[in-house]
Amino acid sequence: MNSTDEIIISPLKEELIEDINQTNDYFTVFGKVVPSFQAGTWSFEEKLFDEPKEIRFPDDQLDWSRYINNENKALFLAYKNNRCIGQIRIVKDWSRFCYIENIAVKKEGRGHGIGKLLLTKAEEWAQERNLIGMSLEAQDDNLGACRFYVKQGFVLGGVDTMKQSYNPHIETTLYWYKVFK
């Protein structure tokens, strides 16, 4: 991907709904986050897997029209050369955080700043609504995503060892926060 190609971030419109799940590519799971809580602070270590594997989340099947022109939720799509290469789906949470329901970038677009552009758009949206920050959750086996969140200023704020009980491959759900200054 040429870094000089312009990336356009567009709010969801009816005619763009068909593009949403195009961003749902496979990604590599190569390690996990091992959290610990000491003296009132969360920290974590990384544990790399012996064998990485490729996984993909199922396509979301939501009423996408509810994200169009809604003051309390939004979906932004990233385009390069009229091709959808990323998305971020956000809602105004009861906790006054902008909760990121999903962020995804097509495989060939990763590492080129598209995720950062989408997070910046979400942050602008949240600040326009006087929210106090952004939050999201990730599974402990998605080390690549967790590294990205830390790089973007998120901190680990909590864990849940029961949420993914139905999934024997995921031990812990991690809650990440970025509080605005």
C-alpha positions in Angstrom: 0.0 0.0 0.0 1.4 3.4 -1.0 1.4 5.8 1.9 0.7 8.7 -0.4 -2.7 7.3 -1.3 -5.4 9.3 0.3 -7.6 7.6 2.9 -11.1 8.9 3.2 -13.1 8.3 6.4 -16.8 8.4 5.8 -19.8 8.1 8.2 -22.1 5.2 7.4 -24.8 6.0 4.7 -27.4 3.6 3.4 -25.5 3.1 0.1 -22.3 2.0 2.1 -23.9 -0.7 4.2 -22.8 -3.4 1.8 -19.2 -2.5 2.5 -19.2 -3.1 6.3 -18.2 -6.7 6.4 -15.6 -6.3 3.7 -13.1 -5.3 6.4 -13.5 -8.6 8.3 -10.3 -10.3 7.3 -8.3 -13.1 9.0 -5.7 -12.0 11.5 -2.8 -13.8 13.2 -3.0 -14.8 16.8 0.6 -15.2 18.0 0.5 -14.6 21.7 -1.5 -13.6 24.7 -1.7 -11.0 27.4 -1.2 -12.2 31.0 -2.6 -9.5 33.3 -1.8 -8.9 36.9 -3.2 -6.5 39.5 -0.9 -5.1 42.2 -1.2 -2.1 44.4 -4.3 -0.9 42.6 -2.8 -1.0 39.2 -3.2 -3.3 36.2 -0.1 -4.5 34.3 0.6 -7.3 32.0 3.2 -9.6 30.5 3.2 -11.1 27.0 3.4 -14.8 26.3 4.1 -15.8 22.7 2.6 -19.0 21.3 4.7 -21.8 19.9 2.6 -21.8 16.8 0.7 -18.7 15.5 -2.7 -19.3 13.9 -5.0 -17.4 11.6 -8.5 -16.7 12.9 -11.5 -14.6 11.7 -14.5 -13.3 13.6 -17.9 -14.1 12.2 -19.5 -11.3 10.1 -21.7 -9.1 12.3 -25.4 -9.1 11.4 -26.8 -6.0 12.8 -29.5 -3.4 11.9 -26.9 -1.1 10.3 -29.5 1.6 9.6 -29.4 2.3 13.4 -25.9 3.7 13.0 -26.9 6.3 10.4 -27.5 9.8 11.7 -27.7 8.6 15.3 -26.4 11.0 18.0 -25.5 8.0 20.3 -23.8 5.6 17.9 -21.8 5.7 14.7 -20.0 3.6 12.2 -17.1 5.1 10.1 -15.6 3.4 7.1 -12.1 4.0 5.7 -11.7 4.0 1.9 -8.7 4.0 -0.3 -9.2 4.3 -4.1 -13.0 3.8 -3.5 -12.4 0.5 -1.8 -13.4 -0.1 1.8 -10.4 -1.0 3.9 -11.4 -0.3 7.5 -14.2 0.4 9.9 -14.8 1.5 13.5 -18.2 1.1 15.2 -18.8 3.1 18.3 -21.6 3.9 20.8 -22.1 6.4 23.6 -21.9 4.3 26.7 -23.8 4.8 30.0 -20.4 5.4 31.6 -19.7 8.5 29.5 -17.1 6.6 27.5 -17.2 6.1 23.7 -17.4 2.3 23.6 -15.7 0.8 20.5 -17.8 -2.1 19.5 -15.5 -3.0 16.6 -12.4 -1.8 14.8 -11.1 -3.7 11.8 -8.7 -3.0 9.0 -8.2 -5.3 5.9 -5.0 -7.3 6.1 -3.2 -5.4 3.3 -4.0 -2.1 5.1 -2.6 -3.0 8.5 0.5 -1.1 9.6 -0.2 1.9 7.4 -2.0 4.2 10.0 -5.6 3.3 9.0 -6.5 2.0 12.5 -5.0 5.2 14.0 -7.1 7.4 11.6 -10.2 5.5 12.6 -9.5 5.9 16.3 -8.8 9.6 15.8 -12.3 9.9 14.1 -13.9 8.0 17.1 -12.1 10.3 19.5 -13.4 13.4 17.7 -16.9 12.0 17.7 -16.6 11.3 21.5 -15.2 14.7 22.3 -18.1 16.4 20.4 -20.4 14.6 22.8 -18.4 15.6 25.9 -17.5 12.0 26.7 -14.6 11.4 29.1 -12.7 8.8 27.0 -12.9 5.7 24.9 -13.1 2.1 26.0 -13.1 -1.3 24.3 -12.6 -5.0 25.1 -10.3 -7.5 23.6 -9.6 -11.2 24.3 -6.3 -12.1 26.0 -5.2 -14.1 23.0 -5.2 -11.1 20.6 -1.8 -9.8 21.5 -1.5 -7.9 18.2 -4.6 -5.8 18.9 -3.6 -5.2 22.5 -0.2 -3.9 21.4 -2.0 -1.6 19.0 -4.3 -0.2 21.7 -1.3 0.4 24.0 0.5 2.2 21.2 -2.6 4.5 20.8 -2.6 5.5 24.5 -5.0 2.9 26.0 -4.3 1.4 29.4 -5.6 -1.9 30.8 -8.4 -1.0 33.2 -9.8 -4.4 34.2 -10.4 -8.0 33.3 -13.2 -10.6 33.3 -12.5 -14.3 33.5 -16.1 -15.4 33.1 -17.3 -13.5 30.0 -15.8 -16.0 27.6 -16.6 -19.2 29.6 -18.2 -20.8 26.6 -14.9 -20.5 24.7 -12.2 -22.9 25.9 -9.5 -20.9 24.0 -10.1 -17.6 25.7 -9.3 -17.3 29.4 -9.8 -13.5 29.9 -11.5 -10.6 28.4 -9.4 -7.4 28.8 -10.9 -3.9 29.2 -8.9 -1.1 27.7 -9.4 2.6 28.4 -8.2 5.9 27.0 -9.2 8.8 29.2 -9.2 12.3 27.6 -7.2 15.0 29.3 
